[in-house]
Amino acid sequence: MSKPPVVSPEEWQLARDNLLKAEKEATRAEDAVAAQRRRLPMTEFRSDYVFAGPDGPRTLLDLFEGRDQLIVYQFMDNGPRHFCPGCTKFTDNVPAGALPALAEKGVSWATISNMPLAQIEAYKAERGWTLPFLSSNGTTFSDDCGAGRGFMLSVFLRDGDRVYRTYNTTARGVDRLVFTHSFLDLTPWGRQEDWEDSPVGWPQYPTYG
């Protein structure tokens, strides 16, 4: 297996300083995009969808749990006994302390899927997930969000009993939020996935095995 070249500490520091310039430019660009994101307009969204949950039916408005903001991750429904590996990986990577930290900032979380509740509950138990996970089976919620049979992350804002959608993202927009991806991107081998631009000889494997 190829490895990074070995250089003197002085050469390494020079290369690191050059990379730092690129990192700072990327950070400033990300800050500018985040500022633009905070200035997005919003659109009113139905709040009366009824989702099936382990504690009974809940509406979209209920999922705010009295807070002003709500993040919803829509987990793909691939049919009985079939589970999206990407959605599974994403859900595995929601840190245990993330939801209480979000709640302190007035943000609630819900994972929602068109899978029937019994299928969700069985998979939750198998994976050891404790985060809120509800079924939108029989509703138009997934289609109305634009997720259809795919996955999506959406953000909602509540004003009294009215709900507004403020943001959504999918594909690489969700990919960048995965905890392990952020740290693997700092390592020499990266994510070791076959789409990455890595030097010849670096370990690489199919993204989903």
C-alpha positions in Angstrom: 0.0 0.0 0.0 1.2 3.5 -0.8 1.8 5.9 2.0 2.3 9.7 2.3 5.8 10.8 1.5 8.2 11.3 4.4 9.6 14.9 4.7 11.5 17.0 7.2 9.5 18.8 9.9 10.1 22.1 8.1 8.8 20.8 4.8 5.8 19.3 6.6 5.0 22.6 8.3 5.2 24.4 5.0 2.8 22.0 3.3 0.5 22.2 6.4 0.5 26.0 6.2 -0.5 25.9 2.5 -3.4 23.6 3.3 -4.5 25.8 6.1 -4.9 28.7 3.7 -7.3 26.5 1.6 -9.1 25.4 4.8 -9.6 29.0 5.9 -11.0 29.9 2.5 -13.4 27.0 2.7 -14.5 28.0 6.2 -15.2 31.5 5.1 -17.2 30.2 2.2 -19.2 27.9 4.5 -19.9 30.8 6.8 -21.2 32.9 3.9 -23.5 30.0 2.8 -24.7 29.6 6.4 -25.5 33.3 6.5 -27.4 33.0 3.3 -29.2 30.0 4.6 -30.4 32.0 7.7 -31.9 34.5 5.3 -34.0 32.0 3.3 -37.7 32.8 3.2 -40.1 30.2 4.5 -43.3 28.6 3.2 -46.3 27.4 5.2 -46.6 23.7 5.6 -49.5 21.5 6.7 -49.3 20.6 10.4 -52.1 18.0 10.6 -50.3 15.0 9.3 -50.9 12.1 11.7 -47.8 9.9 12.3 -47.8 6.6 14.1 -45.5 6.4 17.0 -44.8 3.9 19.9 -46.7 6.2 22.2 -49.7 6.7 19.9 -50.5 9.1 17.0 -48.7 12.4 16.8 -49.1 15.4 14.4 -46.3 17.4 12.9 -47.1 20.1 15.3 -46.8 17.6 18.2 -43.2 16.8 17.1 -42.0 20.3 18.1 -42.7 19.3 21.7 -43.4 22.9 22.5 -40.1 24.2 20.9 -40.0 26.6 18.0 -37.8 24.6 15.6 -37.9 21.0 14.3 -35.4 19.0 12.3 -36.9 16.0 10.4 -34.9 13.2 8.8 -36.9 11.1 6.3 -35.6 7.5 6.3 -36.1 5.7 3.0 -38.7 2.9 2.8 -37.2 0.1 0.7 -39.9 -2.4 1.5 -40.3 -5.2 4.1 -37.0 -6.5 5.6 -35.0 -4.1 3.4 -33.3 -1.0 4.9 -31.4 1.8 3.2 -27.7 1.4 4.2 -27.1 5.2 3.8 -30.1 6.1 6.1 -28.9 3.4 8.6 -25.4 4.8 8.6 -26.7 8.4 9.0 -29.0 7.3 11.9 -26.2 5.3 13.5 -24.1 8.5 13.5 -26.5 10.8 15.4 -24.5 11.3 18.6 -26.1 10.3 21.9 -25.7 13.9 23.3 -26.9 15.6 20.1 -30.6 15.7 20.7 -30.4 17.2 24.3 -27.9 19.8 23.0 -30.3 20.7 20.2 -33.2 20.9 22.6 -31.3 23.4 24.7 -31.3 25.6 21.6 -35.0 25.2 21.1 -34.7 22.5 18.4 -36.5 19.2 18.4 -35.7 16.1 16.3 -37.8 13.4 14.6 -36.9 10.6 12.2 -39.8 9.7 10.0 -40.3 6.9 7.4 -43.1 5.5 5.3 -42.1 2.1 6.7 -44.9 0.6 8.9 -44.4 1.3 12.6 -43.9 -2.4 13.4 -41.0 -2.5 10.9 -39.5 0.7 12.4 -39.8 -0.6 16.0 -38.1 -3.9 15.1 -35.2 -2.2 13.4 -34.8 0.4 16.1 -34.5 -2.4 18.7 -32.0 -4.3 16.4 -29.8 -1.1 16.0 -30.2 0.1 19.5 -31.6 3.5 18.5 -33.4 5.6 21.0 -34.2 8.7 19.0 -37.8 9.6 18.1 -38.8 7.5 15.0 -42.3 7.6 13.6 -44.2 6.2 10.6 -45.7 8.4 8.0 -47.2 5.3 6.3 -50.6 6.2 4.8 -49.9 9.9 4.6 -48.7 12.2 1.9 -46.0 13.7 4.1 -43.0 12.2 2.1 -44.4 13.2 -1.2 -45.4 16.7 0.0 -41.8 17.2 1.3 -40.4 16.2 -2.1 -38.6 13.1 -0.7 -40.9 10.6 -2.4 -39.3 7.2 -2.0 -35.9 8.8 -1.2 -34.4 10.4 1.9 -34.3 14.1 2.9 -33.6 16.3 5.8 -36.0 19.2 6.4 -36.2 22.1 8.9 -39.4 23.6 10.2 -40.2 26.7 12.3 -43.4 27.0 14.4 -45.3 30.2 15.0 -48.1 29.3 17.4 -50.1 26.6 15.6 -48.7 27.4 12.2 -45.8 25.5 10.8 -43.4 26.7 8.1 -40.7 25.0 6.2 -37.4 26.9 6.2 -34.8 24.5 4.7 -34.3 21.0 3.2 -31.4 19.1 1.8 -30.6 15.6 0.4 -27.8 13.6 -1.2 -24.4 15.2 -0.4 -26.1 17.8 1.8 -27.0 15.1 4.2 -23.7 13.2 3.7 -21.7 16.1 5.0 -23.6 15.9 8.3 -22.5 12.4 9.2 -20.2 12.5 12.3 -17.7 9.8 11.1 -17.4 11.4 7.6 -16.2 14.7 9.2 -13.4 12.9 11.1 -12.5 10.5 8.3 -12.0 13.4 6.0 -9.1 14.5 8.3 -7.3 11.1 8.1 -4.7 10.1 5.6 -6.9 7.4 3.9 -10.0 9.5 4.1 -13.3 7.7 3.9 -11.7 4.9 1.8 -14.6 5.1 -0.7 -14.2 4.6 -4.4 -15.6 8.0 -5.4 -12.9 10.0 -3.5 -10.0 11.7 -5.3 -7.2 10.0 -3.5 -3.6 9.2 -4.5 -2.9 6.0 -6.4 -2.5 3.1 -4.0 -4.7 4.5 -1.3 -7.3 1.9 0.1 -10.7 2.4 -1.5 -13.8 0.3 -1.4 -17.4 0.6 -2.8 -19.3 3.2 -0.8 -22.0 0.8 0.5 -20.0 -2.4 0.4 
